[in-house]
Amino acid sequence: MPRRRKIEIKASELACFDMLVEALRSRPEFADFDPASLRVWAYESYEQELKNVDKAIRHLDRWLYIHEDKNELPAFDGGRLMNKKELAAALGITRPTLYRWLSSKWFAGCRDERMSREEYYSSSAVREALQRYLDREQSENA
């Protein structure tokens, strides 16, 4: 789900301010309101920026190397299946950060749908998604 940024402006800055105040004063619940307090809000959708992606990739590679001989669940693409707790630890990020990252468009297709009770993610799919994001960022900054 894309993130949303709240944009607020004073209604007095709008060309239709007088008409808006007149319409509100005609309603009983707004009879004594202060027109200077009137604000208009809108929400702008924007793509979330992932920070320290290169560091997260290094953390993931190191974590997978250290844990390579442990019992693991094989993923659909040959990687290792990881739950959210393991994935956050492997990437070196907090769980709330992981939840924000997983809700972005970059991680679509990383979740293994075979497991119904708990959410598992493929380590190789997550790494590929992070690498695509990093490549895009570097090409935009070049």
Secondary structure, 3 states (H helix, E strand, C coil): CCEEEEEEEEHHHCCCHHHHHHHHHCCHHHCCCCHHHCEEEEEEEECCCCCCHHHHHHHHHHHHHHCCCCCCEECCCCCEEEEHHHHHHHHCCCHHHHHHHHCCHHHCCCEECCCCCCCEEEHHHHHHHHHHHHHHHHHHHC
